[in-house]
């Protein structure tokens, strides 16, 4: 039994970390203290002027524990590690960056590589990021490829040097082609050293070295190499012109941090200044801030942001004065073995810079609020659909199916996926009908949905046995709702199939009017009336159009391949091509046909039949 009064008496007067647990043993708060006894006892003093958040936390504390450290700096480091590991409910939390991408340069390898990764490891490589915006990372990678032309193929060096011919990128001057054997190991590594210096913002030294190399190449009459180096230098100067100069006298490395808040959500904006120029900026969402001061939010952000940062600048400038400034500075100095100062500018150029950063934080917060509003609208829409169709749960994932063919030939099926009311095109799936030939939309729809669920079942088994990772699945999760492009006949066939597969996924048909436009939905009980101006009707129309277009596009693509194959045969024009497809239905049947069978087609004669017969025997 935890005796609170006794434990409070026994608290030491040492620095350390305290850990609060609820009745289930879950860690709900982690804090650090210069003197544990004073700090922890404050939480349980009845006359304390606590915030609502602290009062709520204290009411949920079943017991606490603590870890004594030798210094406040050690306590700070331990606190950050424990918060990152347990992500307690009542701590201010920087949005988990485990999904944020980094640029990794494997400078620790004899032949380095550059790649996008999502996990930062202590493996000797250089990491740049995290990049909250995928667009920022994409643009950065494109710029690096343009400037330095690193290999983007899957060849391994030095094993693949002089193995095979160089790829297209070499011929269009998009790769310096180490595979040709004309690039020494030292020259290869220098390219990646230059990439690292560019990402570090070290443009001045890089330009100086490239200029020296350009002049040397010119003296040696290697004019093509000199021109390439000249273009690199110009590109870097263009980038510098686009970047804001902060201080032309002191070319220091600095981070500027400002804050924008609304309710329990905050955004911290960081501008990265390297050698006096802004080389990038990122916005970071912070949760659980409703009852915290601006100073507390910035303090916790700085601790969590720099805990795993690959680069810590000499100076960090914040909009508000952060708590434990000296301890945090000492902690950062210990991690990077150099002095790190944390200041809050009140006037002058640095203060103006902070104001600009704060403005950008406000824009990031505003964009987030717009996204939240749109998300709420989608949730309201799906709630309405759930109520209208009497679904057991909100239809987060909706799958729609359609069949396409021409006079029964080249049957194909399409599966369109909508998640949270929005099309997820990467999750669309396309099917060639295999079980029969001819026109039978019901049988085709049955085959498509059967194969879809069979694939899902196989993936579930593979995930369970470890043969497949969960994120590799292409047919999971199962839908919350299935919509069929068709009427009551389609609905009856698929409802029967779902019962045979013991599936309880709701199924509805999407019916069209005489002008081939969406009219509404149909269930086993009959047609469901929809207000044509309602958001639900507009969503269903969008879904029906999407799946129909997917099926038609796939069919045309396959049919176009057949047409183009027949177009290669002498004596086969448009009329004979259509006649052959109408008679034989598939290209495989045309390939297998005898001369007599080909001549039986109305538009064909012996000469054209012989041409078709000879063509497919020759290419076969």
Number of C-alpha atoms within 10 A of each C-alpha: 4 9 9 13 10 9 14 16 10 10 18 14 14 18 23 26 26 20 21 23 20 17 10 7 12 14 21 21 23 25 21 26 22 20 17 22 19 15 17 21 14 13 15 16 10 8 7 10 11 15 11 12 14 15 14 12 18 19 10 14 18 16 18 20 12 17 15 20 18 10 14 24 23 18 24 23 20 19 23 20 16 17 21 15 9 13 20 19 15 18 17 25 20 23 14 12 14 10 13 16 21 21 21 22 21 18 18 12 11 13 16 19 19 22 12 15 15 16 14 21 12 7 8 11 16 19 26 19 19 21 21 18 13 12 10 14 19 13 11 14 16 12 15 16 17 15 22 18 18 21 19 14 9 7 13 11 14 13 9 14 18 13 11 9 10 15 14 10 15 17 11 8 12 18 21 18 21 23 23 15 13 12 14 10 14 10 12 17 18 13 16 20 16 20 21 20 14 19 19 15 22 15 21 15 13 19 20 12 13 18 17 13 16 22 16 14 17 15 11 10 11 13 14 12 14 21 14 14 22 17 12 18 21 13 15 17 15 11 13 17 11 11 15 12 15 19 14 10 7 9 14 16 19 24 21 26 28 26 28 21 19 13 10 13 16 25 27 26 28 24 23 21 25 22 21 20 24 21 19 16 19 19 23 21 21 22 18 18 21 16 15 16 10 18 16 16 27 24 20 18 23 18 19 21 13 16 17 13 14 13 13 19 19 17 18 20 22 25 22 20 17 21 14 13 14 15 18 23 19 18 21 23 16 13 15 14 10 13 13 20 18 19 15 17 17 12 10 8 12 17 17 13 20 27 17 16 25 22 16 23 26 22 16 20 24 16 12 15 14 11 12 12 12 12 14 12 14 17 17 15 20 21 17 16 20 18 13 13 13 11 15 13 13 20 23 18 19 21 24 26 28 26 27 24 19 15 13 15 20 23 27 23 27 29 26 27 24 22 16 16 22 15 18 13 14 9 16 18 18 18 20 17 17 12 8 11 14 16 17 14 20 16 15 25 25 18 20 24 20 16 13 18 17 14 16 18 14 13 22 20 13 15 15 12 10 10 11 14 13 15 8 10 16 15 19 17 12 16 18 19 21 21 24 25 23 22 17 20 12 19 23 17 14 24 21 12 16 19 11 9 12 9 12 12 15 18 20 27 25 25 19 17 9 7 7 8 12 21 21 21 24 21 18 12 7 9 17 13 12 16 11 13 8 11 18 22 19 15 17 21 18 17 26 24 15 21 25 21 16 22 25 18 14 18 25 16 12 15 20 12 13 17 18 11 14 24 15 12 17 12 18 19 13 12 10 19 20 15 15 23 21 15 15 19 21 19 18 11 13 19 17 14 16 14 18 13 12 24 17 14 16 11 16 19 16 13 13 19 23 17 16 24 20 15 17 17 11 8 6 7
